[in-house]
Each structure stands twice: as C-alpha cells, then as structure tokens.
Amino acid sequence: NAGVTQTPKFRVLKTGQSMTLLCAQDMNHEYMYWYRQDPGMGLRLIHYSVGEGTTAKGEVPDGYNVSRLKKQNFLLGLESAAPSQTSVYFCASSYLRQVGNQPQHFGDGTRLSIL
Amino acid sequence: GESVGLHLPTLSVQEGDNSIINCAYSNSASDYFIWYKQESGKGPQFIIDIRSNMDKRQGQRVTVLLNKTVKHLSLQIAATQPGDSAVYFCAESVLTGGGNKLTFGTGTQLKVEL
C-alpha cells in the first residue's frame, strides 16, 4: 500500500515548455487535490476532483489544467510553463465526506523549477 | 479575504519539554480545524483535527485547543522529542458538497534542541 505517489520528484523546465505531473493513489479515495507550496506560504489549492471524470478550480487555477480519467489518477498539466510556476507541487486524496472530516493524505511532492 | 495565520514562524524547545504552537483564524464559518506536520522533503501528514463545536481534543501526546471567542487554535505536544522537529501547519475546512477544501496557514518551524 503506497498511499499517494507523485511522479516525477524533480523537474527543470524552460519557459514555454509543457509538462504533466502524475498523481496516483491506491486507497480508493473519491477526492483528489493539487496544491502548490511556495516559500513562506502555506499550501494553496490549484484544482481538485470529487470523482472520476470531474474537476473543479481551486484558489490558484490559472496556467494549469487537470484531468481525472481514472479514479486512482489525477494529472496536473502546465501548457506553457512560466517562472512564476516554480514551486513544490503536492497531490492529496481523501474519502468522500459523509460524516465529519476526512483527512487528506499527501504525496511527497514534485519540485519544479522553471528557468 | 479569509486567512489562516500563525503567530510565530519558529519555535525552539528543549527535548522533553512541552511545545505549544498557535494559530489564528478568521473564517468563523469553518467546520473543522486540522493540524498537519511536514518533515523536510515530505508531504504534510495529518496529526489531529477538531470540530468547530468542540473546545478540546486529545490524541497521542498531542492536544488541540479551540477558542472560538478569539478565533484561536493551538497544538500542544507533550514531552517533545527530536522526531517532532518539523513544520506544523494549521488548516481550516468548510464542509461543502464540492469536496473537503482546506485553507492552510503559513506554518511554524518547530526545532527540538537536545
């Protein structure tokens, strides 16, 4: 049981290049999330998904796209990378909330640098 | 806008002492408050949460206190150990039909001195 796995762990891109970050979870969670973490700031929600085939915008969605074609995978895409997107990206997942709070489980992040 | 913030960016404690990490929040509509621990190079790890209608909740060596009057949240760690060294984030959650979205604070670095 690996939990939440993110690939790649590190990547350096040039401005204007595109790439896709992959998140996979093996806990059968319905909800999945993408966050970015910048120095001196907390995690900010980029996009999220409440189930297979659904996506929604979070707090900072501009410049990113996502897809959830399979329940266990959540992809984050950068179509034209910009230096402002240099950050550490975290994926998380959680159960469908029926009663109470369902903790989010995080991967170990993808460190992305845009030159 | 709504925000979750922390009073102290860095907290240093002696091994064996108790640690208290504080957090201020501004969204009175939050349903849950959650504490996460993040070790270097790792993702945040859930520690404990508290529902907004509670004042106190205890876990293993940790206690979370919620003071809704002054919108203040604290995490107490008993007998702090070197393994507790990490960044601690508070987060607030407003339960909606569109997922369990969290708003994170900026974090407090806890350093445990031997």
Contacts between the chains, C-beta under 8 A, distances in Angstrom:
chain1	res1	chain2	res2	distance
A	4	B	43	7.4
A	31	B	99	5.2
A	31	B	100	6.3
A	33	B	99	7.5
A	33	B	101	7.8
A	40	B	106	6.3
A	41	B	106	5.8
A	42	B	4	7.2
A	42	B	89	5.9
A	42	B	91	7.6
A	42	B	103	7.9
A	42	B	104	3.2
A	42	B	105	5.2
A	42	B	106	5.0
A	42	B	107	6.2
A	43	B	44	7.1
A	43	B	89	7.4
A	43	B	102	7.6
A	43	B	104	4.5
A	44	B	104	7.5
A	45	B	101	6.0
A	45	B	102	7.2
A	48	B	99	5.1
A	48	B	101	6.7
A	49	B	99	7.8
A	50	B	98	6.3
A	50	B	99	4.9
A	56	B	98	6.2
A	56	B	99	7.2
A	58	B	101	7.0
A	90	B	43	5.4
A	90	B	44	7.3
A	92	B	43	7.6
A	94	B	100	5.7
A	97	B	95	6.5
A	97	B	99	8.0
A	97	B	100	5.2
A	100	B	32	7.8
A	100	B	51	7.2
A	101	B	31	7.5
A	101	B	32	4.3
A	101	B	34	6.9
A	101	B	49	5.1
A	101	B	51	7.3
A	101	B	93	6.2
A	101	B	95	7.6
A	101	B	100	6.9
A	102	B	100	5.8
A	103	B	34	7.1
A	103	B	46	4.0
A	103	B	49	6.9
A	104	B	46	7.1
A	104	B	100	6.8
A	104	B	102	6.7
A	105	B	46	7.3
A	106	B	43	3.3
A	106	B	44	4.9
A	106	B	45	7.2
A	107	B	43	5.3
A	108	B	41	7.0
A	108	B	42	5.3
A	108	B	43	4.9
A	109	B	41	7.8
A	109	B	42	7.7
A	109	B	43	5.6
